[in-house]
């Protein structure tokens, strides 16, 4: 909408060992992904773009990328299979939901937890406040 005062766009990806992964398309791919990640650390990255319309009508844009390191537990095949059967992974960039049952597969988060949920709230607020103060 051209009249919007603020436009916010965000997208997230999972990266591991130099490869970027898309949302898993089915149970087999999701299970394969979790087996690959278990016992390892991967990166969850979200890029946010903000477009703010100032009082004079001028638009300013800012963007940032937030990267969170996530260490996965060394879960058993049975645990991973049971998780996939829940279907909770569907629609997630990571192939699991850290803010739900999938959090039990994670042993450590280094960085913004909310980034792992798909939106780095703190950095968004800092960026927006900086834009509003200029």
C-alpha positions in Angstrom: 0.0 0.0 0.0 1.6 3.3 -1.1 -0.1 5.1 1.8 1.3 2.9 4.5 3.4 4.7 7.1 5.6 1.6 7.7 6.2 -1.5 5.6 8.0 -4.4 7.2 9.3 -7.4 5.3 11.0 -10.4 6.8 12.2 -13.8 5.6 14.3 -16.5 7.3 16.5 -19.4 6.3 18.5 -22.1 7.9 22.1 -22.6 6.9 24.4 -25.5 7.8 27.8 -26.4 6.6 27.7 -24.0 3.7 24.3 -25.0 2.5 21.0 -23.0 2.7 18.0 -25.1 3.4 14.4 -24.4 2.3 11.3 -25.5 4.2 11.1 -29.3 4.2 8.5 -30.3 1.7 7.5 -33.6 3.4 8.1 -35.9 6.4 11.0 -37.7 4.8 12.9 -34.5 4.0 12.2 -33.1 7.4 13.5 -36.3 9.1 16.6 -36.3 6.9 17.2 -32.7 7.8 16.9 -33.3 11.6 19.2 -36.3 11.4 21.8 -34.1 9.6 21.5 -31.3 12.2 21.5 -33.4 15.3 24.6 -33.0 17.4 25.7 -30.0 15.3 25.4 -26.2 15.3 23.6 -24.4 12.4 22.7 -20.8 11.7 19.2 -19.4 11.5 19.2 -16.1 9.7 16.4 -13.5 9.3 16.6 -10.5 7.1 14.2 -7.6 7.9 13.6 -4.6 5.6 11.8 -1.6 7.0 10.4 1.3 4.8 9.2 4.3 6.8 7.3 7.2 5.4 8.4 10.4 7.2 6.1 13.3 7.9 7.3 15.2 4.8 6.4 12.1 2.6 10.0 11.0 2.1 10.6 7.3 2.5 13.6 5.9 4.3 14.7 2.3 4.2 16.8 0.2 6.5 17.6 -3.5 6.5 19.5 -5.9 8.8 20.2 -9.6 9.1 20.2 -11.3 12.4 22.1 -14.6 12.7 21.5 -17.0 15.6 23.7 -20.1 16.3 21.6 -23.1 17.3 23.1 -26.3 18.7 21.0 -29.3 18.3 20.9 -32.1 20.9 22.2 -35.5 19.9 18.6 -36.9 19.7 17.9 -40.5 18.9 16.2 -41.6 15.6 13.1 -42.5 17.7 12.9 -39.0 19.1 13.2 -37.4 15.7 10.7 -39.8 14.1 8.2 -39.1 16.9 8.7 -35.3 16.4 8.1 -35.6 12.7 4.9 -37.5 13.3 3.6 -34.5 15.2 3.7 -32.5 11.9 4.8 -29.4 13.9 7.7 -28.8 11.5 5.4 -28.0 8.6 5.7 -24.4 7.3 8.9 -23.7 9.2 12.2 -22.6 7.6 14.2 -24.7 10.1 12.2 -27.9 9.9 11.3 -27.6 13.6 9.6 -25.2 16.0 12.0 -24.0 18.7 9.1 -22.3 20.5 7.1 -25.5 20.8 7.9 -29.2 21.1 10.8 -28.8 18.7 12.6 -26.9 21.4 13.3 -30.2 23.0 15.7 -31.0 20.1 17.8 -27.9 20.8 20.6 -27.9 23.4 21.8 -24.3 23.1 20.9 -21.0 21.5 23.5 -18.3 20.9 21.9 -15.1 19.8 18.4 -13.8 19.6 15.8 -16.4 20.5 13.0 -14.5 18.8 15.0 -14.6 15.6 14.7 -18.4 15.8 10.9 -17.9 15.9 11.0 -15.9 12.7 11.3 -12.3 13.8 14.2 -10.6 15.7 12.1 -8.3 17.8 14.8 -6.5 19.7 16.9 -5.6 16.7 13.7 -4.6 14.8 12.7 -2.2 17.7 16.2 -0.7 17.8 16.2 -0.1 14.1 12.8 1.4 14.0 13.6 3.7 16.9 16.8 4.8 15.1 14.7 5.5 12.0 12.1 7.5 13.9 14.8 9.6 15.6 16.3 10.8 12.3 
